[in-house]
Amino acid sequence: MAGSGSRDTGIRPPKSPCSSLRFRTVLNSPQANIIKTLQVGDELPLSVLPSPPSPVVATHNGVAAGTVTGSQVNALINCIMSGFQFVAAVIEVRGGQCIVDVHIK
């Protein structure tokens, strides 16, 4: 009598495109008082605001630091709305400008 245990068939479910979404961008509408406190490597949690056009906001200690825009922002919004958590990791702060690497947490 054969056992009823499961066996690995090597078939894996497709990987979500959200798990590989990653891009660099400059924070828009940067809040100078927040940007000046950021350090390279800081991770800013991203969330979608409920008001149209659903801007994605990056926060630092619960305060908005700026918004994320660009050609991949619609995919980012869909991923966040599907329950994925993303961060904007600070790569460089140049005056009032902040360059970030957006990726899954």
Buried (B, 14 or more C-beta within 10 A) or exposed (E): EEEEEEEEEEEEEEEEEBEEBEBBBBBBEBBEEBBEBBEEEBBBBBBBEEEEEEBBBBBBEEEBBBBBBBEBBEEBBBBBEEEBEBBBBBBEBEEEEBBBBBBBE
